[in-house]
Amino acid sequence: MGLFESINETSGKMTDAGETYVKKSQEYLKLKVFQQISVSISFVTKALVIGSLLLVALFFMSFALALAIGEWLDNLALGYLIIGVVFLLGCVIAYYKRHIIERKIIKSLSSKFFNS
């Protein structure tokens, strides 16, 4: 009888240890998900704030540059046209280099997601 009681007691301890492991794993997973969500939300928020401020600054700088070029050429419309063409060229270059941009973003996010 001592052998069966010993096996029963040991298996009970193993069951308790297994349940504790599962509970701790669930808690860790919840913390990990919370961390990843908070990092992602803070990244997007920072990108939106900084991006919007840069967009406003770029708008005013391009407006001033178009006025300056227009006055230099004695034709305001030509100044705006030149700045418009510069932005279109920038868009075309960004479109053809989009794979490089995507790769850098994926590398940055994967290092934060899988290493933290």
C-alpha positions, 0 to 999 in steps of 0.5 A, a space after each residue: 500500500 505504501 507504494 501506491 500512496 507514494 505514487 498517488 502523492 507524487 502524481 498529485 504534486 505533479 498535477 499541481 505543478 503542471 497547473 501552476 505552470 499553465 497559470 504562470 504561462 497564461 499570465 506571462 502571455 497576457 503581459 507579453 501581449 500587453 507590452 506588444 500592444 502598448 509598444 505598437 500604440 506608442 509607436 503609431 502615436 509618435 509617428 502620427 504626432 511627429 509626421 503631422 508636425 513635419 507635414 505642416 512644416 513642409 507645407 509652409 516651407 514649400 509654400 515659401 519656396 514656391 513664392 521665392 522661386 516665383 518672384 525670382 522668375 517673375 512668374 508665381 505660377 511657374 514657382 508653384 509648378 516647379 515645387 509641384 514637379 519636385 514633389 511628384 519626383 519625390 513621390 515617384 522615387 519613393 514609389 520605386 524605393 518602397 521595397 527598401 522602406 518596407 524592409 526597414 520597417 519590418 526589420 525595426 518592428 520585428 526586432 522590437 516584437 521578437 526581442 522584447 
